[in-house]
């Protein structure tokens, strides 16, 4: 009499669901995008022409 094999070995945890893998891939891609933008000198704060004026460290008005 043939026994049906168990779907998973009892010593190993079951694999992650597909939605967990997809969500992890999206999070990883967004994190990589933020790192690349940061290293290239761009950031989300500088979008839409929101450049900050240079700071005046002398304390005197021009």
Secondary structure as UniProt FT lines:
FT   TURN            10..11
FT   HELIX           18..39
FT   TURN            40..41
FT   HELIX           44..49
//
